[in-house]
Amino acid sequence: MPNRLIRESVCTSRTIAKLTWFEEAFYYRLWVNCDDYGRMDAEPRILRARLFPLVDDMTCQQVEGALHRLVEVGSVRLYEAEGAQYLEIVNWGKYQQIRAKRSKYPIPPGE
């Protein structure tokens, strides 16, 4: 997994300012775990395991709540493909270089 860059403009983002500290941390952890296309599995159990492997008291409900808040503010979108739920970080290509030739996860419908 390549290293990710989070630009200093995140500090003045009006969207990020709408988030709680937990939602913001959740968002940053998504950035470092998504594939090169800003996508990953959106199953709360998988997100909890991948994003918070050392946090014993993290619940799927907390993860699901943060995910839905990111969808609500427009930072993440959810989609279904091949019978499973996935997420995609909005504007990923604006901030990250895409190195891989293909995404690890299915492409959102309509793209």
C-alpha positions as a LaTeX table, in Angstrom:
\begin{tabular}{lrrr}
\hline
Residue & $x$ (\AA) & $y$ (\AA) & $z$ (\AA) \\
\hline
Met1 & 0.00 & 0.00 & 0.00 \\
Pro2 & 1.59 & 3.31 & $-1.04$ \\
Asn3 & 1.92 & 6.24 & 1.35 \\
Arg4 & $-0.78$ & 8.87 & 1.12 \\
Leu5 & $-0.46$ & 12.63 & 1.33 \\
Ile6 & $-2.95$ & 14.77 & 3.20 \\
Arg7 & $-2.57$ & 18.36 & 2.13 \\
Glu8 & $-2.51$ & 21.31 & 4.55 \\
Ser9 & $-5.74$ & 22.60 & 3.00 \\
Val10 & $-7.52$ & 19.99 & 5.12 \\
Cys11 & $-7.08$ & 22.40 & 8.05 \\
Thr12 & $-9.30$ & 25.01 & 6.38 \\
Ser13 & $-11.78$ & 22.63 & 4.76 \\
Arg14 & $-15.35$ & 23.65 & 5.51 \\
Thr15 & $-16.40$ & 20.04 & 4.96 \\
Ile16 & $-13.86$ & 18.66 & 7.44 \\
Ala17 & $-14.90$ & 21.35 & 9.94 \\
Lys18 & $-18.40$ & 19.83 & 9.99 \\
Leu19 & $-17.04$ & 16.53 & 11.33 \\
Thr20 & $-16.47$ & 15.41 & 14.90 \\
Trp21 & $-12.94$ & 14.45 & 15.90 \\
Phe22 & $-13.81$ & 10.78 & 15.55 \\
Glu23 & $-15.35$ & 11.26 & 12.10 \\
Glu24 & $-12.27$ & 13.18 & 10.99 \\
Ala25 & $-9.92$ & 10.46 & 12.29 \\
Phe26 & $-12.10$ & 7.86 & 10.58 \\
Tyr27 & $-11.79$ & 9.81 & 7.31 \\
Tyr28 & $-7.99$ & 9.99 & 7.52 \\
Arg29 & $-7.79$ & 6.29 & 8.28 \\
Leu30 & $-9.91$ & 5.63 & 5.19 \\
Trp31 & $-7.39$ & 7.60 & 3.11 \\
Val32 & $-4.51$ & 5.38 & 4.16 \\
Asn33 & $-6.43$ & 2.14 & 3.67 \\
Cys34 & $-8.23$ & 2.67 & 0.35 \\
Asp35 & $-6.81$ & 1.31 & $-2.87$ \\
Asp36 & $-5.18$ & 3.59 & $-5.45$ \\
Tyr37 & $-8.62$ & 4.61 & $-6.70$ \\
Gly38 & $-9.96$ & 5.67 & $-3.30$ \\
Arg39 & $-12.19$ & 2.62 & $-2.96$ \\
Met40 & $-12.65$ & $-0.11$ & $-0.40$ \\
Asp41 & $-15.16$ & $-2.49$ & 1.12 \\
Ala42 & $-17.83$ & $-0.62$ & 3.11 \\
Glu43 & $-18.83$ & $-3.50$ & 5.38 \\
Pro44 & $-18.64$ & $-2.04$ & 8.94 \\
Arg45 & $-16.94$ & $-5.16$ & 10.35 \\
Ile46 & $-14.22$ & $-4.93$ & 7.71 \\
Leu47 & $-13.80$ & $-1.19$ & 8.21 \\
Arg48 & $-13.51$ & $-1.65$ & 11.97 \\
Ala49 & $-10.85$ & $-4.35$ & 11.51 \\
Arg50 & $-8.85$ & $-2.44$ & 8.89 \\
Leu51 & $-9.09$ & 1.08 & 10.32 \\
Phe52 & $-8.96$ & 0.35 & 14.05 \\
Pro53 & $-7.10$ & $-2.96$ & 14.52 \\
Leu54 & $-5.78$ & $-2.04$ & 17.98 \\
Val55 & $-8.91$ & $-0.39$ & 19.39 \\
Asp56 & $-10.68$ & $-3.12$ & 21.34 \\
Asp57 & $-13.80$ & $-1.16$ & 22.25 \\
Met58 & $-14.55$ & 0.16 & 18.74 \\
Thr59 & $-18.04$ & $-0.91$ & 17.67 \\
Cys60 & $-19.52$ & $-1.49$ & 14.24 \\
Gln61 & $-22.19$ & 1.05 & 15.16 \\
Gln62 & $-19.54$ & 3.76 & 15.68 \\
Val63 & $-17.92$ & 2.87 & 12.36 \\
Glu64 & $-21.23$ & 2.83 & 10.54 \\
Gly65 & $-22.22$ & 6.17 & 12.05 \\
Ala66 & $-18.97$ & 7.83 & 10.96 \\
Leu67 & $-19.28$ & 6.34 & 7.48 \\
His68 & $-22.81$ & 7.65 & 7.05 \\
Arg69 & $-21.78$ & 11.08 & 8.31 \\
Leu70 & $-19.03$ & 11.21 & 5.65 \\
Val71 & $-21.63$ & 10.29 & 3.04 \\
Glu72 & $-23.93$ & 13.00 & 4.41 \\
Val73 & $-21.29$ & 15.74 & 4.08 \\
Gly74 & $-20.32$ & 14.53 & 0.59 \\
Ser75 & $-16.80$ & 13.23 & 1.30 \\
Val76 & $-17.59$ & 9.59 & 0.59 \\
Arg77 & $-20.10$ & 7.84 & $-1.58$ \\
Leu78 & $-21.46$ & 4.33 & $-1.18$ \\
Tyr79 & $-22.30$ & 1.98 & $-4.01$ \\
Glu80 & $-23.23$ & $-1.62$ & $-4.53$ \\
Ala81 & $-21.45$ & $-3.98$ & $-6.90$ \\
Glu82 & $-21.44$ & $-7.75$ & $-7.18$ \\
Gly83 & $-23.86$ & $-7.97$ & $-4.24$ \\
Ala84 & $-21.60$ & $-6.12$ & $-1.80$ \\
Gln85 & $-21.39$ & $-2.56$ & $-0.47$ \\
Tyr86 & $-18.33$ & $-0.45$ & $-1.32$ \\
Leu87 & $-17.21$ & 3.10 & $-0.70$ \\
Glu88 & $-15.35$ & 5.63 & $-2.78$ \\
Ile89 & $-13.71$ & 8.79 & $-1.51$ \\
Val90 & $-15.06$ & 11.75 & $-3.48$ \\
Asn91 & $-12.40$ & 13.85 & $-5.26$ \\
Trp92 & $-9.74$ & 11.18 & $-4.66$ \\
Gly93 & $-8.02$ & 11.86 & $-7.98$ \\
Lys94 & $-7.78$ & 15.56 & $-7.17$ \\
Tyr95 & $-5.50$ & 14.86 & $-4.20$ \\
Gln96 & $-3.81$ & 11.50 & $-4.87$ \\
Gln97 & $-1.81$ & 9.95 & $-7.66$ \\
Ile98 & $-3.25$ & 6.81 & $-9.15$ \\
Arg99 & $-0.43$ & 4.32 & $-9.59$ \\
Ala100 & $-2.21$ & 1.01 & $-10.05$ \\
Lys101 & $-3.59$ & 0.05 & $-13.43$ \\
Arg102 & $-6.80$ & $-1.35$ & $-11.90$ \\
Ser103 & $-8.78$ & $-0.90$ & $-8.72$ \\
Lys104 & $-8.86$ & $-3.74$ & $-6.19$ \\
Tyr105 & $-12.60$ & $-3.15$ & $-5.84$ \\
Pro106 & $-15.42$ & $-3.00$ & $-8.38$ \\
Ile107 & $-16.04$ & 0.24 & $-10.26$ \\
Pro108 & $-19.16$ & 2.17 & $-9.18$ \\
Pro109 & $-22.13$ & 1.65 & $-11.49$ \\
Gly110 & $-22.27$ & 4.18 & $-14.30$ \\
Glu111 & $-18.54$ & 4.85 & $-14.52$ \\
\hline
\end{tabular}
